[in-house]
Amino acid sequence: MRIGIVKRIAVVVTALVASLGVMAADKEMCCSSCGKTMEGKTVVMLGDSYVRNHRRPFEESWHAKVASRLGMKYVNFGRNGSSIAFDRRKDGFGPAMTERYKEMPDTADYVVVIAGHNDADYLRTHGIEQWDEFCKGLDTLLSGLREKYPEAKIGFVTPWAVDRQYFKEVTDQIRKACAAHGVPVLDMASMGVIDVNNPEFRARYFQGPNDTAHLNAEGHDLLLTVGEEFFRSL
């Protein structure tokens, strides 16, 4: 009788231990899926004033806040006025990103590019004859990043859907080129979160009522959720 009780107790204990093991494994899987494995990883942000945050500290940007939230090491390689494909040194904005990326840190776990606004405006002011140069530069940048960071997760964020000439064309080309290179895209132009063409929206969420590029701190906070989801998806 006592032997039977002991056996039953042993079975219960064994089952309990197995159950706790499963729970621990589930917890470990959950921690992995919720992004805690990103803690301590380095993310390098490359781009224009969308990255540098124009006249405000880049620490106020959604990408800096997301990196901080995830416990990542954050490197900001943004430059106001920078273009993907066009050299703008004569305008005081430095070389194209096809050259600038070569000066980035040699190692990174994540690389996220936010660019295209200045390329669209450059095409508008200098002529569509520059289109092939833009396409070639975009391809060169994506190829170069893949070569420089073969093990890194690379992502691209489009400009907003600004209602000006060549923004749609530039954004479409970014989508196509990134698809060809296997680079995930956070398509801000089609998400509808940033109502860039609405004057009232700009007055509240941009750095100025006539600004169509640079969010203020409150505007950046609108992108914390989608930005974090994008980082986790890379």
C-alpha positions as CSV (number, residue, x, y, z in Angstrom):
1,M,0.0,0.0,0.0
2,R,2.7,2.4,1.0
3,I,4.8,1.4,-2.1
4,G,1.8,2.3,-4.3
5,I,1.5,5.7,-2.7
6,V,5.2,6.3,-3.1
7,K,4.9,5.4,-6.8
8,R,2.0,7.7,-7.3
9,I,3.8,10.5,-5.6
10,A,6.8,9.9,-7.8
11,V,4.7,10.0,-10.9
12,V,3.1,13.3,-9.8
13,V,6.5,14.8,-9.1
14,T,7.9,13.7,-12.4
15,A,4.9,15.2,-14.3
16,L,5.3,18.4,-12.3
17,V,9.0,18.7,-13.1
18,A,8.3,18.0,-16.8
19,S,5.6,20.7,-16.8
20,L,7.9,23.2,-15.2
21,G,10.5,22.4,-17.9
22,V,7.9,23.1,-20.7
23,M,6.9,26.3,-19.0
24,A,10.6,27.4,-18.8
25,A,11.1,26.5,-22.5
26,D,8.0,28.5,-23.4
27,K,9.2,31.5,-21.4
28,E,12.6,31.3,-23.2
29,M,10.8,31.2,-26.6
30,C,8.6,34.1,-25.6
31,C,11.6,36.2,-24.5
32,S,13.3,35.5,-27.9
33,S,10.2,36.4,-29.9
34,C,9.5,39.6,-28.0
35,G,12.9,41.0,-29.0
36,K,15.0,40.7,-25.8
37,T,17.7,39.1,-27.9
38,M,18.2,42.5,-29.5
39,E,19.6,43.9,-26.2
40,G,23.2,44.9,-26.7
41,K,23.0,44.7,-30.5
42,T,24.3,47.6,-32.5
43,V,22.0,49.4,-34.9
44,V,23.5,52.0,-37.3
45,M,21.1,54.5,-38.8
46,L,22.1,55.9,-42.2
47,G,20.3,58.7,-43.9
48,D,19.4,62.4,-44.2
49,S,17.7,64.8,-41.8
50,Y,15.0,62.2,-41.2
51,V,17.8,60.4,-39.3
52,R,19.7,63.4,-38.0
53,N,16.4,65.0,-36.9
54,H,17.2,68.4,-38.5
55,R,17.3,71.1,-35.8
56,R,16.3,68.9,-32.9
57,P,18.5,66.4,-31.0
58,F,18.4,63.0,-32.7
59,E,17.6,61.4,-29.3
60,E,14.1,62.7,-29.8
61,S,13.7,60.6,-33.0
62,W,11.5,57.5,-33.1
63,H,14.4,55.3,-34.1
64,A,16.6,56.4,-31.2
65,K,13.7,55.9,-28.8
66,V,13.0,52.4,-30.2
67,A,16.7,51.4,-29.9
68,S,16.8,52.6,-26.3
69,R,13.6,50.7,-25.5
70,L,15.1,47.5,-27.0
71,G,18.4,48.0,-25.2
72,M,20.4,48.4,-28.4
73,K,23.6,50.3,-29.0
74,Y,22.6,53.2,-31.3
75,V,24.8,54.9,-33.9
76,N,23.4,57.9,-35.8
77,F,24.9,58.4,-39.2
78,G,22.4,60.9,-40.5
79,R,23.3,64.2,-42.2
80,N,21.0,67.1,-43.1
81,G,20.6,67.4,-46.8
82,S,22.2,64.1,-47.6
83,S,21.1,62.3,-50.8
84,I,21.3,58.6,-51.8
85,A,22.7,59.2,-55.2
86,F,23.7,62.8,-55.7
87,D,26.8,64.6,-54.5
88,R,25.7,67.8,-52.7
89,R,29.1,69.0,-51.4
90,K,28.7,72.3,-53.4
91,D,25.5,72.9,-51.4
92,G,27.2,72.2,-48.1
93,F,25.4,68.8,-47.6
94,G,28.3,66.5,-48.3
95,P,28.8,63.5,-50.6
96,A,26.1,61.0,-51.6
97,M,25.3,58.0,-49.3
98,T,27.0,55.8,-51.9
99,E,30.2,57.3,-50.5
100,R,29.2,58.1,-47.0
101,Y,28.3,54.5,-46.0
102,K,32.0,53.6,-46.4
103,E,32.8,55.7,-43.4
104,M,30.3,53.9,-41.1
105,P,31.5,51.6,-38.4
106,D,33.0,48.4,-39.7
107,T,30.6,46.2,-37.7
108,A,26.9,46.3,-37.0
109,D,24.1,43.9,-36.2
110,Y,21.4,46.1,-37.8
111,V,21.6,48.8,-40.5
112,V,18.6,50.9,-41.2
113,V,18.5,53.5,-44.0
114,I,16.0,56.4,-44.1
115,A,16.4,58.4,-47.3
116,G,14.9,59.5,-50.6
117,H,13.4,62.9,-49.7
118,N,16.4,64.9,-50.9
119,D,16.7,62.7,-54.1
120,A,13.1,63.5,-55.0
121,D,13.7,67.2,-54.5
122,Y,17.0,67.0,-56.4
123,L,15.2,65.5,-59.4
124,R,12.5,68.2,-59.3
125,T,15.1,71.0,-59.4
126,H,17.7,69.4,-61.7
127,G,15.5,67.5,-64.1
128,I,14.3,63.9,-64.7
129,E,17.4,63.4,-66.8
130,Q,19.1,62.5,-63.5
131,W,16.7,59.5,-63.0
132,D,19.2,56.9,-64.2
133,E,21.8,58.2,-61.9
134,F,19.4,58.0,-59.0
135,C,18.5,54.3,-59.8
136,K,22.1,53.4,-60.2
137,G,23.1,55.1,-56.9
138,L,20.3,53.3,-55.0
139,D,21.4,50.0,-56.4
140,T,25.1,50.8,-55.5
141,L,24.1,51.7,-51.9
142,L,22.2,48.5,-51.3
143,S,24.9,46.4,-52.9
144,G,27.6,48.2,-50.9
145,L,25.8,47.7,-47.6
146,R,25.3,44.0,-48.3
147,E,29.0,43.7,-49.0
148,K,30.1,45.8,-46.0
149,Y,27.7,44.0,-43.6
150,P,27.2,40.5,-44.8
151,E,25.8,39.3,-41.5
152,A,23.8,42.3,-40.5
153,K,20.0,42.8,-40.7
154,I,19.4,45.6,-43.2
155,G,16.2,47.6,-43.5
156,F,15.0,50.7,-45.5
157,V,12.4,53.3,-44.5
158,T,10.8,55.4,-47.2
159,P,10.0,59.1,-47.0
160,W,6.4,60.3,-46.3
161,A,4.0,60.6,-49.2
162,V,4.8,64.2,-49.9
163,D,2.6,65.8,-52.5
164,R,5.4,67.0,-54.7
165,Q,6.8,65.9,-58.0
166,Y,9.0,62.7,-58.1
167,F,8.2,61.6,-54.5
168,K,6.0,58.8,-55.7
169,E,8.5,57.7,-58.4
170,V,11.4,57.7,-55.9
171,T,9.4,55.7,-53.3
172,D,8.3,53.2,-56.0
173,Q,11.9,52.7,-57.0
174,I,13.0,52.2,-53.4
175,R,10.4,49.5,-53.1
176,K,11.6,47.8,-56.3
177,A,15.3,48.0,-55.5
178,C,14.9,46.8,-52.0
179,A,12.8,43.8,-53.2
180,A,15.5,42.9,-55.6
181,H,18.2,43.0,-52.9
182,G,16.0,41.3,-50.3
183,V,15.9,44.3,-48.0
184,P,12.7,44.8,-45.9
185,V,11.0,48.1,-46.3
186,L,9.0,50.2,-43.8
187,D,6.7,52.0,-46.3
188,M,5.9,55.3,-44.5
189,A,4.5,56.6,-47.8
190,S,1.5,54.2,-47.8
191,M,0.9,53.6,-44.0
192,G,-1.1,56.8,-43.5
193,V,0.3,57.4,-40.0
194,I,2.0,60.7,-41.0
195,D,-0.5,63.0,-42.7
196,V,2.2,65.1,-44.2
197,N,0.0,67.0,-46.7
198,N,-2.4,68.2,-44.0
199,P,-1.4,71.7,-42.7
200,E,-3.1,71.2,-39.3
201,F,-1.2,67.9,-38.8
202,R,2.1,69.5,-39.8
203,A,1.5,72.4,-37.4
204,R,1.2,70.0,-34.5
205,Y,3.6,67.2,-35.3
206,F,6.3,68.7,-37.5
207,Q,9.2,71.0,-36.6
208,G,7.4,73.8,-38.5
209,P,4.0,74.4,-40.2
210,N,5.6,74.4,-43.7
211,D,8.0,71.5,-42.9
212,T,7.3,68.3,-44.9
213,A,10.2,66.3,-43.6
214,H,11.0,66.7,-39.9
215,L,8.9,65.5,-37.1
216,N,9.0,67.1,-33.6
217,A,9.2,65.0,-30.5
218,E,5.4,64.5,-30.4
219,G,5.4,63.5,-34.0
220,H,8.1,60.9,-33.5
221,D,6.1,59.3,-30.7
222,L,3.4,58.5,-33.3
223,L,5.8,56.0,-34.9
224,L,7.1,54.2,-31.8
225,T,4.9,51.2,-32.3
226,V,5.3,50.7,-36.0
227,G,9.0,51.5,-35.7
228,E,9.6,48.9,-33.0
229,E,7.6,46.3,-34.9
230,F,9.9,47.0,-37.9
231,F,13.1,46.7,-35.9
232,R,11.8,43.4,-34.5
233,S,10.9,42.1,-37.9
234,L,14.4,42.5,-39.4
